Structure formats: structure tokens, C-alpha cells
């Protein structure tokens, strides 16, 4: 059940992050290509310098706190960590803006000997400000695995800023189009995050909490900086040692070769770090997803890289013209480097999620200063751009091999696992490259050769994945067709649907939800007349096919403490009510009819007899009180969905359900399983009433069964699965009573 839940989160995360990354990165790629067409390599080199600083800002603005906060398990200090991190980041952002204007921008311009960078970097300091103050709300959404809203926010900011960037580029604003894109995009995303997440920082600052995070975040932050530094050493050295012209040429080659792979890694890193963190103790699941990512990345990246390897000159000449021909050879070599990087999966995310960020840190440290730096430096000195590209290829290889060693150590990956995962993509890529080289002998124009070779090579590659393609197309077709029928059938399968219009909620009921609607409407009317629930009932109004009520703000899992305070106050209120026999709250005559539909004979009779000895406060009962049925209207908590309300019931069963439901959701199990466990809240109630945990369990189960069956028009609508659950939980509890009786008899005889 847990594995299925994780799988659904993975699929949801992959879907939404794929939409986000391909939308945002495709726009970035388009902007870069437009600039390449409009600018000469010298001017494009300035864009490369600016992009280097922008990328570094993305790393620095994180401060390592994003990964540390996501990785930290939920506890009572979660909100304190969020507040302390926010105030720290706010001060840090303001300090950095001042530093940019005072000395960072002039120093960077001096380093590159490029005075045009000063106003650009000063402007980008505000991009840094927006990014850094978006960290905490982004953490909250990421921890919830709410990829859908993360994608929507990112896409909205990217779409609007990209339109502005493209227009400015076409109007001749050059590098400033990229600056405007970054500023507008980050500003929109910043405001959207804060509006969506609903969380606001309290005036709390605990330095001790940040110190605890530092043990994790220090490694991840420095590791991120090292990783970025290593991956951009080539830009840094070329820009410093040679000229903006050659940096522009190299930037184009790197952009073309790395765009797809970086998009894929952006998707997988966003999705799998929180997923790996949730399953950090299950090495088999981590290994399974790691190999899946490895195979998928290789399968998607290889054909694009092969096209660049075989057709580099044609691509550069056709798309960018002869001014950029120097980019062809570096493009070919960097495409090989991209393939090498693609076959490694997501090892850094695995190490971070299992609490080993230091391993990734030291690997990057060694690879950066002992491998990448000397290789790229001497490659540029002796062999120019080709030497730099070759150095990148070598240090990617060494980096991937060292990470593979630690994947073998920590999640037990074997060489055979890697070979089986990559066998098909490698063979397919070799066949594709052979066909592309064969087409070179056909005497046609550059454009014709590019189209012919690309098409035939891609066709050959796809033939190796024909089974995967058929499965994918089947799923897509099934999804499109079935989605229509799903939407249509939802009204005939589920008892109700909720639609929002401004400040009003419409709860719709299909034909099979008639009993549910009647039960909720009647329960709502009855609850409004009670003293116990006075002022806490959201009144509903009947309408054709629906119930109408006012809209409130859901009480989220992050506000669980607030909900607990509400439940504790209701319990104190319940203790002031007179006690009565709990069995009188239930219609046992009606419940006995369940025996005609598969419930074990005699269970209801035994339950009734046992509950005659239990007395609890008679308060009336909501019947289905849990976090999902609590909403905030203003500053008050109110309750919705009274379809299981009972006038003779007791709040004690509501109290049990509130905590049992929460436990069942957290452990992804049925309430019938969760209630059988040794739960602390039952012990709290035992101390207040002269009863036992099993008596309370039985009262709760009969209350749940009574409420669930009340929502059905007749018992025919009960599924076999429900009856099996009822049999299981009642037999487990009643058998314990039988064993207790036997033990007492034995002790009397002795």
C-alpha cells in the first residue's frame, strides 16, 4: 500500500515537473537561440558571462536550507524551523543586495574585463532577493509533494517573463532581454508562492534550530556550489583566458548539447529528492527508481546526442550560419560528455536523501580541484575549445565512476544492474550513429542531409523501443479516452462532488448519492438544534441535485495542533454531559440485517451485549470527524459533512475517529487496521472513564459501521471488501473479550 502511494506520487511528480521543466527550459532555450541569431559570438559571450552569474545566484540563494528543510522529518519544531529560516534568509538577502552594488558587480566585471556586466549584475541582485525569499513556501509545497501547484506557479511566471524577453530580444535589447526575463519571472513566482501557500512567518527566531540544520545544509550548500563551479569551470576559464568571442562559441555548443539532459535532470531532481527522502529506509525502492531514472534518461538523451555527434557541422551551418562554425567540434565532443553524464542516474539526490550529503560533497570537492580544474585549464592552454570540451568529457567520466562506487556501497547497485538498464539504449545509439554516417555519402544539400540523416537515424533508434512506444501510446490513448468516461462516470460512482464558485460551495449528488444527500441534510438540521455543536455547524441549503454552503479555508495538516486544541476543548465540554449506556445510540435491529449480506452471524448480538456495560457522555456525535471535515471561517473552526450524525451518540467516538483517521492516513491503511493498534489516545480516554481500550474500540467500530451503512440507500450498495473489513475488525475485538472470559474462568477454577 505504501509502495503504491509512493508510485502514485512519483508518477504525479514526473508528470507535473515534466510539464514545468519542458515549458520553462524550452522557453529559455528559445530565447538563447533567438539571441544567437541576432548577436555575433562576441555579444553572445557576454550573455554567457551573465548566465554564469545567474546560475551561481540560483545556487547561493538556496543557502542549502531548501534541501535541509525538505529532508527534515515533520515534528513539533517544523514551524519554528520555517520561521527561523525565513528571518535569517530575509536579512541575508538584504545584505547581499548591498554587497552587489558596493563591490560584487565591479569585481566580477573586473575579473572578466567586461564593464557591461556592472549594471546587469546590479539588476540581477533583485532576482537573488526574490529567489531567496521564495525558499520557505517552496519547501512547504515540496514537502506536501504538491507538484501541481509548484508547476502552475512556475509556468505562470515563466510564460509572462518569456514573452517579454523574446519581444525585447527581437527589438534589439540583447543581453537585457535575459535580465528582464529573470527579474520578472522570479518576481511573479515569488508573489505567487506566498499567495498560494497561505503560511505566514511568526516573530520566532531560534538560532539553535538553524545550527541543527547547518549540519545538513552546510554540506549540501557547499556541495551545490562545488558542483556548479565544476560544471562551469569551462565557462570561467574560457572567459578569463581568451575572449568573449570564444566564450560565445563555446556557450552555444554547450547549450545545444546539454539542454535536454539538464531538463531531464531538473525534473528527476525535483521529483526524486523528496521521494527518496520519504523512502530513505527502503533501499530496494530507492534502487528500483534509481535504475528506472538511469534507463529513461539514457533512452531520451542518447538519440539527441547522437544527432549532434554525427551532424554537428550541418546543424551549426543551417541554424546559425558560418559565423558559428567554430562551435561544431566542441558540440560533437560535448554531446559525448552529455551521454556519459546521462547514464549515471541521480546519485547525488540519493546520497542527500539517505543523509549522506558529505559523501557527495567530498566527491565533488576532489573531482573539481584535482580533476576538472587542471584538465580544463591545460586543455584550453594547449588545445583551445576542443581541449576544454575533451576535458569536460574526461572529468564527467571520472565523476560518474566514483558516484557509481558509492551507489554500489549504499543502495547495493551492481555492474550487472547498470548493464541491463543501459543495454538497449547503447545498442540503439550505435545503430543510429552508423546510419547517420552512411547518409553522409549521399550528395545532397546541407539541409536535405540534415533532415534525411536525422529522420532515418531516429527511425532506426525508435525501432529498438517499439515495445515501449506501443505501451506509451496505449497509455496515452487510454488516458485520453478514459478521462472522458471517468469524468462522466464519476457522477455515477462517487456519492458527491464539490464545486466552488466565489465564496459558495456546491456539493453535487448524482442519482446513487440520494441517500447520502438526505443523510447529510437531515444530519445538518439536527446538529444545528443541539447545544453541544452550537456555532460550529456550517449550515447547508438544499437545491436540486446539490447542497449549498459557504466556503471556508481547509484546516491543513500543518495546522494539526490548532485542530487538536479544538478537539481537546470539545472533549472537556463532553465530560460535563451526563453519561448513558452507549449501546442505545445504535440501531442494532438494522445492523443485524448485515448478516444477510455476509457479516458473520452473531457478531452484532455479541457487540450489543458487551456494550451494555459501557457508559459514556451522551452528547450527540458527528460520526465522521477528521481533518478533512474541519474548515476555518474567519478565525473559527467549523465542521462540515453531517451525513453520519446521530442524536444519541457520544463525542467520545468522534474523538477516537479524529486520531484514528489521522493515524490511518499517515500509515496508508484502513481505519479497521489502525484501531486495533495500541493507540495513546485510547489510554487517555480509559483514564477518564471506567472502561477498557477494547470496549472503546468496539463502541467506535459499531459507530463507524452504523454511519457508513446509513449513507447507502440499501445494503446492496455495500462492497464485499467493506463486509470483509467489518468481519475482520469485529472478530479481532470480540475474540479478545472471549479470551479474557476464558482466562477469568481458568483463574476461578484454579
URCOR-V459207 format. One record per residue. D_LAST is the distance of its C-alpha to the last C-alpha in Angstrom with 1 decimal. Layout:
# URCOR-V459207
D_LAST ; D_LAST
This chain:
# URCOR-V459207
46.6 ; 47.6 ; 50.2 ; 51.6 ; 51.9 ; 53.7 ; 56.0 ; 57.0 ; 57.8 ; 59.8 ; 61.8 ; 62.4 ; 63.4 ; 65.8 ; 67.3 ; 68.0 ; 69.0 ; 71.3 ; 73.0 ; 73.4 ; 74.6 ; 77.0 ; 78.5 ; 78.9 ; 79.8 ; 82.2 ; 84.0 ; 84.2 ; 85.6 ; 88.1 ; 89.3 ; 89.8 ; 91.8 ; 93.9 ; 94.7 ; 95.5 ; 98.0 ; 99.6 ; 99.7 ; 101.1 ; 98.9 ; 100.0 ; 98.8 ; 95.6 ; 95.0 ; 94.7 ; 92.1 ; 90.2 ; 90.4 ; 89.1 ; 86.2 ; 85.3 ; 85.0 ; 83.1 ; 80.6 ; 80.1 ; 79.6 ; 76.8 ; 75.0 ; 75.7 ; 74.8 ; 71.2 ; 70.7 ; 67.7 ; 65.6 ; 65.4 ; 63.4 ; 61.4 ; 60.3 ; 59.6 ; 57.5 ; 55.4 ; 52.1 ; 51.6 ; 50.0 ; 50.6 ; 53.8 ; 55.5 ; 57.7 ; 58.7 ; 59.7 ; 61.8 ; 63.6 ; 64.3 ; 65.6 ; 67.9 ; 69.5 ; 70.0 ; 71.6 ; 73.8 ; 75.3 ; 75.7 ; 77.5 ; 80.0 ; 80.7 ; 81.3 ; 83.8 ; 85.8 ; 85.7 ; 87.0 ; 90.0 ; 90.7 ; 90.5 ; 88.2 ; 90.6 ; 93.7 ; 92.1 ; 91.0 ; 94.5 ; 96.0 ; 93.8 ; 94.9 ; 98.4 ; 98.0 ; 98.8 ; 97.9 ; 94.2 ; 94.3 ; 94.3 ; 91.9 ; 89.3 ; 89.7 ; 89.0 ; 86.0 ; 84.4 ; 83.4 ; 81.8 ; 79.7 ; 78.9 ; 77.6 ; 75.6 ; 73.8 ; 72.8 ; 71.4 ; 68.7 ; 65.9 ; 66.1 ; 66.5 ; 63.3 ; 61.4 ; 62.6 ; 62.0 ; 58.4 ; 57.8 ; 59.5 ; 61.9 ; 64.6 ; 66.2 ; 67.3 ; 68.2 ; 70.5 ; 72.0 ; 72.9 ; 74.4 ; 76.3 ; 77.8 ; 79.0 ; 80.3 ; 82.1 ; 84.0 ; 84.9 ; 85.9 ; 88.4 ; 90.0 ; 90.1 ; 91.8 ; 94.4 ; 95.2 ; 95.5 ; 97.9 ; 99.9 ; 100.4 ; 98.0 ; 96.7 ; 94.0 ; 93.6 ; 92.1 ; 89.2 ; 88.8 ; 88.8 ; 86.3 ; 83.9 ; 84.4 ; 84.2 ; 81.2 ; 79.1 ; 80.1 ; 79.0 ; 75.7 ; 75.0 ; 75.4 ; 73.6 ; 70.5 ; 70.2 ; 70.8 ; 68.2 ; 65.3 ; 65.2 ; 63.8 ; 65.8 ; 65.6 ; 64.5 ; 66.2 ; 63.6 ; 64.5 ; 62.1 ; 63.9 ; 60.6 ; 59.5 ; 62.8 ; 62.4 ; 59.1 ; 60.8 ; 63.7 ; 61.6 ; 61.5 ; 64.6 ; 66.9 ; 66.4 ; 66.6 ; 69.7 ; 71.6 ; 70.6 ; 71.9 ; 75.2 ; 75.5 ; 74.8 ; 77.4 ; 79.9 ; 79.5 ; 79.9 ; 83.0 ; 84.7 ; 87.2 ; 88.2 ; 88.4 ; 90.5 ; 92.9 ; 93.5 ; 94.2 ; 96.2 ; 98.2 ; 99.0 ; 97.7 ; 99.4 ; 97.3 ; 94.1 ; 94.9 ; 95.4 ; 92.1 ; 90.2 ; 91.2 ; 90.2 ; 86.8 ; 86.2 ; 86.9 ; 84.8 ; 81.8 ; 81.5 ; 79.2 ; 77.0 ; 76.6 ; 75.8 ; 73.0 ; 71.6 ; 71.7 ; 69.6 ; 67.1 ; 66.8 ; 66.2 ; 63.6 ; 61.8 ; 61.4 ; 59.0 ; 57.4 ; 56.9 ; 55.6 ; 52.9 ; 51.8 ; 52.6 ; 49.3 ; 49.8 ; 52.5 ; 52.6 ; 53.6 ; 56.1 ; 57.6 ; 57.8 ; 59.7 ; 61.9 ; 63.2 ; 63.7 ; 65.9 ; 67.8 ; 68.7 ; 69.6 ; 71.8 ; 73.6 ; 74.2 ; 75.7 ; 77.6 ; 79.2 ; 81.6 ; 83.0 ; 83.4 ; 85.1 ; 87.6 ; 88.5 ; 88.8 ; 91.1 ; 93.1 ; 93.2 ; 97.0 ; 97.3 ; 94.6 ; 96.3 ; 99.8 ; 98.9 ; 96.6 ; 98.1 ; 101.6 ; 103.4 ; 102.9 ; 99.3 ; 99.9 ; 98.8 ; 95.2 ; 95.1 ; 94.2 ; 91.6 ; 90.1 ; 89.8 ; 88.1 ; 85.8 ; 84.6 ; 83.4 ; 81.6 ; 79.9 ; 78.6 ; 77.3 ; 75.5 ; 74.1 ; 72.2 ; 69.9 ; 67.5 ; 66.2 ; 65.1 ; 65.8 ; 63.5 ; 60.7 ; 61.1 ; 61.2 ; 58.1 ; 55.9 ; 57.0 ; 59.6 ; 62.9 ; 64.1 ; 64.5 ; 66.7 ; 68.6 ; 69.5 ; 70.4 ; 72.7 ; 74.1 ; 75.0 ; 76.3 ; 78.4 ; 80.2 ; 80.3 ; 80.9 ; 82.0 ; 84.4 ; 86.5 ; 86.6 ; 87.7 ; 90.2 ; 91.9 ; 91.7 ; 93.7 ; 96.2 ; 97.0 ; 96.3 ; 96.3 ; 94.1 ; 93.4 ; 92.1 ; 89.9 ; 88.4 ; 87.8 ; 86.1 ; 83.7 ; 82.9 ; 82.2 ; 80.0 ; 78.0 ; 77.3 ; 76.2 ; 74.0 ; 72.3 ; 71.6 ; 70.0 ; 67.8 ; 66.8 ; 65.7 ; 63.2 ; 62.0 ; 61.2 ; 59.3 ; 57.3 ; 56.7 ; 57.3 ; 60.5 ; 62.3 ; 66.0 ; 65.2 ; 63.5 ; 66.7 ; 69.0 ; 67.2 ; 67.3 ; 71.0 ; 72.3 ; 73.6 ; 75.2 ; 77.0 ; 78.4 ; 79.4 ; 81.1 ; 83.1 ; 84.3 ; 85.3 ; 87.3 ; 89.1 ; 90.2 ; 91.4 ; 93.5 ; 95.0 ; 96.2 ; 98.1 ; 100.8 ; 101.5 ; 104.6 ; 103.8 ; 103.7 ; 101.1 ; 99.4 ; 99.5 ; 98.1 ; 95.3 ; 94.3 ; 94.6 ; 92.7 ; 90.0 ; 89.5 ; 89.6 ; 87.4 ; 84.8 ; 84.8 ; 84.2 ; 81.4 ; 79.7 ; 79.8 ; 77.3 ; 74.9 ; 75.7 ; 72.0 ; 70.9 ; 73.7 ; 72.8 ; 69.2 ; 70.4 ; 72.9 ; 70.4 ; 68.0 ; 70.9 ; 72.1 ; 68.6 ; 68.1 ; 71.4 ; 71.1 ; 67.4 ; 67.7 ; 69.9 ; 67.5 ; 64.6 ; 66.3 ; 67.2 ; 63.7 ; 61.9 ; 62.9 ; 61.3 ; 58.0 ; 57.0 ; 56.4 ; 58.6 ; 61.1 ; 62.3 ; 66.0 ; 67.6 ; 71.1 ; 72.1 ; 69.8 ; 68.3 ; 65.4 ; 65.5 ; 62.3 ; 63.3 ; 61.4 ; 62.3 ; 62.0 ; 58.3 ; 57.5 ; 58.5 ; 55.0 ; 54.3 ; 57.5 ; 56.8 ; 53.2 ; 54.6 ; 57.4 ; 55.3 ; 52.6 ; 55.4 ; 56.9 ; 53.6 ; 52.8 ; 56.2 ; 55.4 ; 52.2 ; 52.1 ; 49.4 ; 51.6 ; 54.9 ; 57.5 ; 55.3 ; 56.0 ; 58.9 ; 60.6 ; 61.7 ; 64.6 ; 64.7 ; 67.5 ; 68.2 ; 65.7 ; 64.4 ; 63.1 ; 65.1 ; 63.9 ; 65.2 ; 64.7 ; 62.6 ; 61.8 ; 58.5 ; 55.9 ; 55.7 ; 52.8 ; 54.8 ; 54.4 ; 50.6 ; 50.3 ; 52.6 ; 50.4 ; 47.3 ; 49.0 ; 49.7 ; 46.1 ; 44.9 ; 47.4 ; 46.3 ; 42.6 ; 43.7 ; 45.7 ; 42.7 ; 40.6 ; 43.2 ; 42.7 ; 40.4 ; 37.1 ; 36.3 ; 33.8 ; 34.5 ; 34.0 ; 37.3 ; 39.3 ; 38.8 ; 40.4 ; 37.5 ; 39.8 ; 42.0 ; 39.3 ; 37.9 ; 41.3 ; 40.4 ; 38.4 ; 41.9 ; 42.8 ; 39.9 ; 37.0 ; 33.7 ; 33.1 ; 30.5 ; 30.3 ; 32.4 ; 30.5 ; 27.2 ; 29.0 ; 30.5 ; 27.2 ; 25.6 ; 28.8 ; 28.9 ; 26.6 ; 29.0 ; 32.0 ; 34.8 ; 38.4 ; 40.7 ; 43.7 ; 44.8 ; 44.3 ; 46.8 ; 44.4 ; 45.9 ; 46.5 ; 47.3 ; 50.1 ; 52.3 ; 52.4 ; 53.5 ; 57.2 ; 59.4 ; 62.2 ; 64.2 ; 61.7 ; 59.0 ; 56.1 ; 56.0 ; 53.8 ; 54.9 ; 53.5 ; 51.8 ; 51.2 ; 47.4 ; 47.7 ; 45.6 ; 46.3 ; 42.8 ; 41.3 ; 40.1 ; 41.6 ; 38.1 ; 38.2 ; 41.7 ; 40.5 ; 37.9 ; 40.5 ; 43.1 ; 41.0 ; 39.3 ; 42.8 ; 44.2 ; 41.4 ; 41.9 ; 45.7 ; 45.5 ; 43.2 ; 45.1 ; 42.0 ; 41.0 ; 39.3 ; 36.5 ; 35.8 ; 36.4 ; 34.1 ; 31.0 ; 31.7 ; 30.4 ; 33.3 ; 34.2 ; 35.6 ; 32.3 ; 30.9 ; 34.0 ; 33.3 ; 29.6 ; 30.8 ; 33.2 ; 31.0 ; 27.5 ; 26.2 ; 25.0 ; 27.2 ; 26.0 ; 27.0 ; 30.3 ; 30.7 ; 30.2 ; 32.7 ; 35.1 ; 34.9 ; 35.5 ; 38.4 ; 39.9 ; 39.6 ; 41.1 ; 43.9 ; 44.8 ; 45.1 ; 47.1 ; 49.8 ; 50.4 ; 52.8 ; 50.3 ; 47.2 ; 49.6 ; 50.5 ; 47.0 ; 46.9 ; 44.5 ; 43.5 ; 42.4 ; 40.2 ; 38.6 ; 37.9 ; 36.4 ; 34.1 ; 33.0 ; 32.2 ; 30.5 ; 28.3 ; 27.3 ; 26.3 ; 24.7 ; 22.6 ; 21.1 ; 20.2 ; 18.5 ; 16.5 ; 15.5 ; 14.3 ; 12.3 ; 10.6 ; 9.9 ; 8.6 ; 6.2 ; 5.1 ; 5.4 ; 3.8 ; 0.0
